Amino acid sequence: MKVLVTGATGLVGTALVKSLARDGHLVCRLLRRESVTGAKGAKTKSIKQAEAATAAGLEGRVFDVAWDPEASAAHAIGDPQGHTAGADAVVNLAGASIADGKWTTQRRMQLRSSRIKSTRSLLTAVQKAELAPKVFVSASAIGFYGDRGDEVLTEESASGKGFLATLAGEWEAEALAAKQLGMRVVCARFGIVLAKNGGALPQMMKPFKFGVGGKLASGRQWMSWVTLEDVIGVIRYALENASVSGAVNVVAPEPVRNAKFTKELARAMHRPAVFTVPEFALRMALGREMADEMLLASERVKPARLQQMGFEFQYAELGMALEHVLHSNSQ
């Protein structure tokens, strides 16, 4: 199978590329043009990662192609060597981090453009290049559901309210346009991805390292989490099984309240968890809307469709998952 991947240098993208290539698949990383060409001969992050992939025995299975979502469809994908030809699938993981900076008007525009405009540009470029992949797996997030208290949320649940819910809804709507190009579409609604060297977990761990960790506000808000290994497993499952389509909640089967998450994290780190971060402090630090939607929102999400299809999670219990993430050498 040949797979095109955007967002290939991010946390999930890097792990996915390695997983696919190690199993013998061909992977074409669609990278921003400056990431491929570099400046004045300097090695960019993507070039260094490509060299690392080669060193790991993936030589000849990972290719980099320049992609410019701001360019016209005819020039968006720069592929003179034809690496993208015959692609079987596209995995769209591009999108600026929602946690990197306060949600100013300019930042909101960037968050929308990096998801919605990029997805639209990608599909237009794929159509223009006549690539005809069979499946389009596009990232989304459980922020789609908004703050819902104790309500159990499945893929059948309606969209919620707020900036993140609107953003996820618009992103998914853009991805679903791939149906018109004859592709099977999967919208992967990611929960909190647990990984040792990226994502939210390293930031969560910082206060515990200094002995000042604890729950956020009441600690009653639900947190829906998933290990990086299971995220990759779900994406691979979606790519390889024609029965998977539409929205898929990429979360472990057992969400936990923030107080429980805090306790388990402290136990795995062998650190205390006696403090409480008050709401007002979070809102002062991030702004009310960002704090409420990212840290205080309660999202009790279940992977109903994955369970119905018989998908088996490697790490379904939080304590076991954190022990693996923090003390395994696999990440």
Backbone torsions as a table, in degrees:
resi	resn	phi	psi	omega
1	MET	NA	139.0	174.9
2	LYS	-108.9	126.4	-173.9
3	VAL	-123.4	129.7	172.5
4	LEU	-93.0	134.7	-176.5
5	VAL	-130.1	123.3	168.7
6	THR	-98.3	158.9	-174.9
7	GLY	65.8	29.8	-171.1
8	ALA	-74.4	-12.9	179.2
9	THR	-101.8	3.6	176.5
10	GLY	-81.5	-176.8	-177.2
11	LEU	-57.8	-55.3	-177.7
12	VAL	-71.9	-42.5	-177.8
13	GLY	-60.5	-44.4	-179.9
14	THR	-60.6	-45.1	-179.8
15	ALA	-67.1	-38.0	-179.7
16	LEU	-66.1	-45.0	180.0
17	VAL	-57.9	-46.1	179.9
18	LYS	-62.9	-43.2	-178.9
19	SER	-62.1	-46.4	-179.2
20	LEU	-65.7	-46.6	-176.5
21	ALA	-65.7	-38.3	179.7
22	ARG	-63.7	-26.9	178.4
23	ASP	-91.7	10.7	173.1
24	GLY	93.0	2.2	178.5
25	HIS	-80.0	155.6	174.5
26	LEU	-91.1	133.4	-178.0
27	VAL	-125.3	128.2	176.7
28	CYS	-111.9	111.6	-179.8
29	ARG	-86.0	116.3	175.7
30	LEU	-85.9	108.1	-174.0
31	LEU	-115.9	150.4	173.7
32	ARG	-52.3	140.3	-172.6
33	ARG	-53.4	-39.9	-178.3
34	GLU	-69.3	-24.8	178.2
35	SER	-70.6	-31.4	-179.0
36	VAL	-82.5	-43.8	-174.5
37	THR	-85.1	-30.7	-177.8
38	GLY	73.0	-176.0	179.8
39	ALA	-127.8	125.2	178.3
40	LYS	53.7	37.6	175.2
41	GLY	79.6	0.7	-179.1
42	ALA	-69.6	146.3	176.8
43	LYS	-78.4	125.5	178.2
44	THR	-86.5	171.6	179.2
45	LYS	-57.8	-42.7	-176.9
46	SER	-66.2	-38.3	178.9
47	ILE	-64.7	-42.3	178.4
48	LYS	-62.3	-39.0	178.6
49	GLN	-67.6	-37.4	177.7
50	ALA	-61.8	-40.8	177.7
51	GLU	-64.7	-38.3	178.1
52	ALA	-65.0	-38.5	178.7
53	ALA	-63.7	-41.3	178.2
54	THR	-62.2	-43.0	179.7
55	ALA	-63.4	-28.2	-179.5
56	ALA	-84.0	8.2	177.2
57	GLY	88.8	20.3	-177.6
58	LEU	-103.7	14.0	-177.9
59	GLU	-57.6	133.7	177.8
60	GLY	86.0	-2.6	180.0
61	ARG	-116.7	-10.8	178.5
62	VAL	-120.4	124.3	-179.0
63	PHE	-125.0	146.9	177.3
64	ASP	-108.8	131.9	178.2
65	VAL	-128.3	134.5	179.9
66	ALA	-69.5	135.5	179.5
67	TRP	-136.6	128.6	-179.8
68	ASP	-125.5	98.0	-178.0
69	PRO	-64.8	-13.3	179.1
70	GLU	-88.3	-13.3	-177.2
71	ALA	-81.7	168.9	175.7
72	SER	-66.6	160.4	-176.3
73	ALA	-56.6	-36.7	-176.8
74	ALA	-67.8	-23.3	-174.8
75	HIS	-120.6	5.5	-176.1
76	ALA	-64.5	-40.5	179.2
77	ILE	-108.8	115.7	179.4
78	GLY	-96.4	97.7	-172.6
79	ASP	-133.5	65.8	-177.6
80	PRO	-64.5	-22.5	-178.6
81	GLN	-90.4	-3.4	175.6
82	GLY	73.7	27.8	-179.6
83	HIS	-64.6	-29.8	-176.5
84	THR	-82.8	-13.1	-177.1
85	ALA	-60.4	137.1	177.9
86	GLY	76.5	19.8	-180.0
87	ALA	-63.3	136.3	179.1
88	ASP	-93.0	-25.0	-174.0
89	ALA	-153.8	157.2	174.3
90	VAL	-128.0	132.0	173.6
91	VAL	-116.3	116.9	-174.3
92	ASN	-103.4	101.8	-177.9
93	LEU	-113.8	5.9	-176.5
94	ALA	-68.4	139.9	177.7
95	GLY	162.9	127.8	179.4
96	ALA	-63.9	147.6	-178.1
97	SER	-66.5	133.7	179.3
98	ILE	-73.4	-14.6	-175.9
99	ALA	-96.8	-7.4	-176.4
100	ASP	-89.9	80.6	177.5
101	GLY	108.0	149.8	179.5
102	LYS	-64.7	153.9	-176.0
103	TRP	-81.7	67.8	172.6
104	THR	-71.4	170.6	177.7
105	THR	-58.1	-42.5	179.7
106	GLN	-65.9	-41.1	179.9
107	ARG	-65.4	-39.9	177.2
108	ARG	-60.2	-42.0	179.0
109	MET	-62.3	-39.8	179.5
110	GLN	-66.6	-41.8	179.1
111	LEU	-62.0	-40.3	178.9
112	ARG	-70.5	-46.5	-177.2
113	SER	-62.7	-41.5	-176.8
114	SER	-68.2	-16.1	178.0
115	ARG	-106.5	-61.1	-171.1
116	ILE	-74.1	-51.1	-179.9
117	LYS	-65.8	-39.2	179.4
118	SER	-64.6	-40.9	178.9
119	THR	-64.6	-42.6	178.5
120	ARG	-62.5	-43.8	179.1
121	SER	-63.2	-41.6	-179.4
122	LEU	-61.8	-47.1	-178.5
123	LEU	-66.7	-38.3	177.4
124	THR	-63.7	-41.8	179.5
125	ALA	-66.4	-39.7	177.9
126	VAL	-62.1	-42.3	178.6
127	GLN	-65.8	-43.2	-178.4
128	LYS	-63.3	-37.4	-178.5
129	ALA	-82.3	-3.1	178.5
130	GLU	55.3	48.0	-177.6
131	LEU	-82.1	-33.3	175.0
132	ALA	54.5	49.5	173.1
133	PRO	-67.3	160.2	-175.8
134	LYS	-91.9	-25.0	-175.2
135	VAL	-139.1	144.1	179.3
136	PHE	-127.1	108.8	177.3
137	VAL	-101.9	118.6	-175.1
138	SER	-121.6	136.3	179.9
139	ALA	-67.2	147.5	169.2
140	SER	-147.3	-160.9	-177.6
141	ALA	-154.3	156.7	178.6
142	ILE	-71.8	-6.0	170.5
143	GLY	-57.5	-16.5	175.4
144	PHE	-51.5	-33.5	-173.5
145	TYR	-86.2	-19.5	-178.8
146	GLY	71.1	-172.2	-178.7
147	ASP	-79.8	112.9	-172.3
148	ARG	-125.9	15.8	176.1
149	GLY	63.3	-130.5	-177.3
150	ASP	-93.0	3.6	-178.8
151	GLU	-62.2	132.1	176.0
152	VAL	-80.3	125.0	-172.7
153	LEU	-110.7	129.0	174.6
154	THR	-122.5	-179.3	-179.8
155	GLU	-62.2	-17.8	179.1
156	GLU	-84.2	-11.4	-178.5
157	SER	-70.3	147.2	-178.6
158	ALA	-72.8	161.0	175.5
159	SER	-65.0	150.7	179.0
160	GLY	-95.6	-159.1	-178.2
161	LYS	-115.2	157.4	177.5
162	GLY	115.1	171.9	-176.7
163	PHE	-62.5	-46.7	-177.3
164	LEU	-66.7	-37.7	178.5
165	ALA	-64.5	-43.3	178.2
166	THR	-64.7	-42.8	-179.8
167	LEU	-61.1	-47.6	-179.7
168	ALA	-64.2	-40.6	179.6
169	GLY	-62.8	-42.8	179.0
170	GLU	-68.5	-37.1	178.6
171	TRP	-63.0	-45.0	-179.7
172	GLU	-66.2	-39.2	179.2
173	ALA	-60.5	-39.1	178.6
174	GLU	-66.7	-41.5	179.8
175	ALA	-64.6	-36.9	-177.9
176	LEU	-64.9	-15.1	176.2
177	ALA	-63.7	-17.9	178.2
178	ALA	-64.2	-20.9	176.4
179	LYS	-59.0	-36.7	-178.8
180	GLN	-67.2	-16.4	177.8
181	LEU	-97.0	9.0	177.3
182	GLY	84.9	16.0	-178.7
183	MET	-99.0	145.7	168.0
184	ARG	-75.8	131.3	-173.7
185	VAL	-115.3	131.5	175.3
186	VAL	-123.9	123.8	176.1
187	CYS	-102.5	107.1	-175.0
188	ALA	-88.0	105.4	-179.5
189	ARG	-86.0	96.1	-176.4
190	PHE	-75.1	139.0	168.8
191	GLY	-88.9	-158.2	177.8
192	ILE	-73.4	114.1	-176.5
193	VAL	-84.7	121.5	-178.9
194	LEU	-93.7	117.1	177.9
195	ALA	-148.8	148.2	-174.8
196	LYS	-71.4	-36.0	-170.5
197	ASN	-112.0	21.2	178.7
198	GLY	-178.2	173.9	-179.1
199	GLY	77.3	-155.3	-172.9
200	ALA	-79.6	-29.2	-170.8
201	LEU	-60.1	-46.2	179.2
202	PRO	-57.0	-35.0	177.9
203	GLN	-70.2	-38.0	178.3
204	MET	-64.4	-32.1	-174.7
205	MET	-75.9	-23.2	-172.8
206	LYS	-54.0	-51.7	-178.8
207	PRO	-64.6	-29.9	178.8
208	PHE	-67.3	-35.2	179.3
209	LYS	-61.4	-29.1	-179.9
210	PHE	-98.6	9.6	176.6
211	GLY	76.4	17.6	-178.1
212	VAL	-122.0	24.5	179.8
213	GLY	-75.8	158.7	177.9
214	GLY	176.1	-178.4	-176.9
215	LYS	-72.8	160.0	177.7
216	LEU	-97.2	117.0	-180.0
217	ALA	55.6	-128.9	-177.0
218	SER	-69.1	-23.6	-177.0
219	GLY	77.0	5.3	-177.2
220	ARG	-89.1	-10.5	-179.4
221	GLN	-68.3	139.2	-179.0
222	TRP	-78.7	140.9	176.9
223	MET	-120.7	126.1	179.6
224	SER	-107.5	116.6	-167.7
225	TRP	-122.7	168.8	176.2
226	VAL	-164.3	144.1	178.0
227	THR	-77.5	156.6	178.0
228	LEU	-60.1	-39.5	178.9
229	GLU	-58.5	-42.1	-179.5
230	ASP	-72.9	-31.4	174.1
231	VAL	-59.2	-47.8	179.5
232	ILE	-63.6	-39.2	177.4
233	GLY	-60.3	-41.4	179.5
234	VAL	-67.2	-44.2	179.3
235	ILE	-62.0	-44.2	177.7
236	ARG	-61.0	-41.9	179.2
237	TYR	-61.6	-42.9	179.4
238	ALA	-65.9	-37.1	179.3
239	LEU	-67.0	-38.0	-169.1
240	GLU	-95.8	-9.2	-177.3
241	ASN	-119.6	113.2	-175.8
242	ALA	-65.8	-15.2	-178.6
243	SER	-78.9	-11.1	-177.5
244	VAL	-90.4	122.6	176.8
245	SER	-157.2	162.5	-179.8
246	GLY	77.6	-158.9	-178.0
247	ALA	-74.6	138.7	177.1
248	VAL	-135.6	122.4	177.4
249	ASN	-78.2	115.0	-179.4
250	VAL	-96.9	79.1	-179.2
251	VAL	-142.9	155.5	175.4
252	ALA	-68.9	159.7	-175.2
253	PRO	-66.7	-20.2	-174.6
254	GLU	-120.8	90.8	172.8
255	PRO	-66.2	157.7	-179.5
256	VAL	-133.3	159.4	173.6
257	ARG	-74.1	157.5	-178.5
258	ASN	-57.3	-38.0	179.7
259	ALA	-62.0	-40.4	178.6
260	LYS	-68.5	-43.0	178.5
261	PHE	-59.1	-45.0	180.0
262	THR	-59.9	-44.0	-179.6
263	LYS	-63.4	-44.4	-178.5
264	GLU	-68.2	-38.0	178.5
265	LEU	-65.6	-43.7	178.5
266	ALA	-61.7	-41.5	179.1
267	ARG	-62.7	-44.6	-179.0
268	ALA	-65.9	-30.4	-179.7
269	MET	-90.9	-7.3	-177.2
270	HIS	59.4	45.1	-179.9
271	ARG	-130.9	158.6	178.3
272	PRO	-75.7	160.6	175.9
273	ALA	-140.8	75.3	-171.7
274	VAL	-112.2	-7.9	-175.6
275	PHE	-96.8	161.9	173.8
276	THR	-128.2	129.1	176.8
277	VAL	-90.9	115.8	-176.3
278	PRO	-71.4	155.3	-179.7
279	GLU	-54.6	-45.4	-173.9
280	PHE	-61.9	-34.7	179.9
281	ALA	-67.6	-40.9	177.9
282	LEU	-64.7	-41.3	-178.9
283	ARG	-69.7	-35.0	177.0
284	MET	-67.4	-37.1	-176.3
285	ALA	-74.7	-39.9	-172.3
286	LEU	-110.8	-16.7	-168.9
287	GLY	97.4	147.0	-173.0
288	ARG	-58.5	-50.4	-174.5
289	GLU	-64.3	-45.2	-178.7
290	MET	-64.2	-43.3	178.9
291	ALA	-64.3	-44.7	-177.9
292	ASP	-64.3	-40.6	-175.5
293	GLU	-83.0	-33.0	-176.3
294	MET	-91.1	-37.2	-171.4
295	LEU	-114.2	-27.3	-174.8
296	LEU	-107.0	-12.8	179.7
297	ALA	-66.9	143.4	179.6
298	SER	-106.9	117.1	-177.1
299	GLU	-131.8	98.9	-177.0
300	ARG	-95.6	82.3	-169.1
301	VAL	-101.8	136.6	178.2
302	LYS	-113.8	144.7	178.0
303	PRO	-86.0	60.9	-171.0
304	ALA	-57.0	-46.9	-176.7
305	ARG	-67.0	-40.8	177.8
306	LEU	-62.7	-40.3	179.3
307	GLN	-67.7	-39.0	177.9
308	GLN	-62.5	-33.6	-178.6
309	MET	-86.5	-3.0	176.2
310	GLY	84.6	18.2	177.6
311	PHE	-65.2	135.8	-179.5
312	GLU	-106.8	119.1	177.3
313	PHE	-77.8	139.1	174.6
314	GLN	-71.8	-35.6	-176.0
315	TYR	-132.2	95.2	-175.3
316	ALA	-98.2	-13.2	-177.5
317	GLU	-116.5	134.1	-169.7
318	LEU	-61.7	-45.7	-178.2
319	GLY	-58.2	-46.8	178.7
320	MET	-63.3	-39.7	-179.5
321	ALA	-63.6	-45.8	-179.3
322	LEU	-66.6	-38.4	176.5
323	GLU	-59.5	-43.7	-180.0
324	HIS	-64.8	-48.7	-176.3
325	VAL	-62.8	-42.5	-174.0
326	LEU	-82.9	-25.2	-171.6
327	HIS	-121.4	3.6	176.8
328	SER	-94.3	152.2	177.2
329	ASN	-95.2	9.6	-174.6
330	SER	-79.9	-14.6	-176.4
331	GLN	-101.5	NA	NA
